[in-house]
Amino acid sequence: SSDLYLSEKKDLVVADFCCGTGKNSLLLSEKVGTFKKVILVDINERFLEIAKKSKINAKEVVLVKGDILKADLTCEADAVISLFAYHHVPDRAKGLYVKKVIEVLKPGGLLLLGEIYLPTKEITSEYYKYLTDTIPDGDMSDSLRTFLLQTAESSDFEFKVSQDFAHTQLKKNNFTLLESKKIWPTTKKFGDDIGMFFEVWKLNTKV
Ligand SMILES: C[S@@+](CC[C@H](N)C(=O)[O-])C[C@H]1O[C@@H](n2cnc3c(N)ncnc32)[C@H](O)[C@@H]1O
């Protein structure tokens, strides 16, 4: 639904943090129309190569290969896309990640945040077990099962984050929550603040 917040605007400048193959920028540009500029940042060169070939609807596409925490991104973006990225940063560095978002956003700019909020190691294990059990047999493969279990137990490339931690940090940095939508699970299996969320945050002013 992020396109609803952006569809009135022209000449959008968008930064996609930890963009992977760039599919989120692609989808958003298809919804809201040609971006003036998109800046795609990822540490994985192979993902960026795929992103480069994808048909993101933008007048200018800038690829930045490297650690988002060290990236020098000078722009006045209307929106930062951060989908399943913030939790890749250890807790002690999450403040720096938020500072990077602020650095590139113009005041009033939007943070489009997709996250899996998991407060503890135990809930993380349960969450991925439930996810694995929920995926229909026809869609499950050995490699997907292995990946999900590896993700559940990972402490070197996935650091997990609770909704409380993320919300406290963003509010402290002058963001206002415009919308928070839980995507999965839709059952009552876990608490209301646990699972996959999509959120829209607005940067009020730069502090
Ligand atoms: C779960 S994927 C999400 C990709 C994309 N945002 C999406 O929603 O499809 C996490 C991405 O973060 C990238 N990544 C992890 N740590 C990073 C860092 N410190 N700096 C830049 N990119 C990073 C990975 O290479 C990967 O593409």
The ligand as an SDF file (V2000), in Angstrom:
LIG
                    3D

 27 29  0  0  0  0  0  0  0  0999 V2000
   16.6100  -10.7070    3.1300 C   0  0  0  0  0  0  0  0  0  0  0  0
   17.4750   -9.9100    1.8270 S   0  0  0  0  0  0  0  0  0  0  0  0
   16.2980   -8.6410    1.3780 C   0  0  0  0  0  0  0  0  0  0  0  0
   16.5170   -8.1400   -0.0100 C   0  0  0  0  0  0  0  0  0  0  0  0
   15.4600   -7.1460   -0.5140 C   0  0  0  0  0  0  0  0  0  0  0  0
   15.3740   -5.9780    0.3260 N   0  0  0  0  0  0  0  0  0  0  0  0
   14.1230   -7.8260   -0.6180 C   0  0  0  0  0  0  0  0  0  0  0  0
   13.1970   -7.4900    0.1230 O   0  0  0  0  0  0  0  0  0  0  0  0
   14.0000   -8.7070   -1.4770 O   0  0  0  0  0  0  0  0  0  0  0  0
   18.7230   -8.9910    2.6780 C   0  0  0  0  0  0  0  0  0  0  0  0
   19.6800   -8.2480    1.7660 C   0  0  0  0  0  0  0  0  0  0  0  0
   20.5410   -7.4460    2.5520 O   0  0  0  0  0  0  0  0  0  0  0  0
   21.8250   -7.4530    1.9750 C   0  0  0  0  0  0  0  0  0  0  0  0
   22.7430   -7.0370    3.0540 N   0  0  0  0  0  0  0  0  0  0  0  0
   22.9680   -7.6700    4.2300 C   0  0  0  0  0  0  0  0  0  0  0  0
   23.7960   -6.9460    5.0010 N   0  0  0  0  0  0  0  0  0  0  0  0
   24.0970   -5.8240    4.2940 C   0  0  0  0  0  0  0  0  0  0  0  0
   24.9050   -4.6820    4.5670 C   0  0  0  0  0  0  0  0  0  0  0  0
   25.5700   -4.5550    5.7180 N   0  0  0  0  0  0  0  0  0  0  0  0
   24.9900   -3.7130    3.6310 N   0  0  0  0  0  0  0  0  0  0  0  0
   24.3320   -3.8310    2.4500 C   0  0  0  0  0  0  0  0  0  0  0  0
   23.5450   -4.8910    2.1390 N   0  0  0  0  0  0  0  0  0  0  0  0
   23.4280   -5.8750    3.0530 C   0  0  0  0  0  0  0  0  0  0  0  0
   21.9810   -8.8710    1.4600 C   0  0  0  0  0  0  0  0  0  0  0  0
   22.9720   -8.9770    0.4630 O   0  0  0  0  0  0  0  0  0  0  0  0
   20.5760   -9.1360    0.9230 C   0  0  0  0  0  0  0  0  0  0  0  0
   20.4490   -8.7510   -0.4140 O   0  0  0  0  0  0  0  0  0  0  0  0
  1  2  1  0
  2  3  1  0
  2 10  1  0
  3  4  1  0
  4  5  1  0
  5  6  1  0
  5  7  1  0
  7  8  2  0
  7  9  1  0
 10 11  1  0
 11 12  1  0
 11 26  1  0
 12 13  1  0
 13 14  1  0
 13 24  1  0
 14 15  1  0
 14 23  1  0
 15 16  2  0
 16 17  1  0
 17 18  1  0
 17 23  2  0
 18 19  1  0
 18 20  2  0
 20 21  1  0
 21 22  2  0
 22 23  1  0
 24 25  1  0
 24 26  1  0
 26 27  1  0
M  CHG  2   2   1   9  -1
M  END
$$$$
